């Protein structure tokens, strides 16, 4: 009996490409699609198990479904002159109606029931264009972060505009709707400016009232002190004249 052809469709079909630098974990994705009308069990194997981490490395794919697998290459000292000999194999088998013990399924599987696909690992260093793009992306991200840092997190004018724009997606606006949104934003800005002006006037009025209150208090104290002073002066004169006549 001839060996069964692989029922799953692999993306990529033959090469797993890992782009350096390899000083940190490098991840590539493998997609397994099941175009059949039966459930399929899969298992991912590699010739260098200590160098890779695969999630998930086994499972069941329902009929017509797909699964994404992350293949993570661990950091290592890359030698461009050394050709990679690492390989992966995706092994599959049709799932029985009531499969519960996956280990027993693979252990008892007959060779003629197994299907497999092999992939080789390809290591690539970033090109000069990729490096330039990474530098530009880093500069752009830095500028955007700086702009965010310089922009106030909340203000009386920005907050209403942000709220309006957040509720209206740019992709769904035509010219007339955009004009309405802009007009609404202008009205909100005008209202906020008016409120700020009224608030300033209220502060000025409050300051004037406090100043007037202090002035009235000073006048009251002066008025209250004057009669007392007159009484003292009158007493002095009366005492002077009485003393003169008596003497």
Secondary structure as UniProt FT lines:
FT   STRAND          8..11
FT   STRAND          15..19
FT   STRAND          26..34
FT   STRAND          40..46
FT   TURN            49..51
FT   STRAND          52..55
FT   STRAND          58..61
FT   TURN            63..64
FT   STRAND          66..73
FT   TURN            80..81
FT   STRAND          87..94
FT   TURN            97..98
FT   HELIX           102..108
FT   HELIX           111..113
FT   STRAND          115..124
FT   HELIX           128..150
FT   TURN            156..157
FT   HELIX           158..166
FT   HELIX           170..172
FT   HELIX           175..246
//
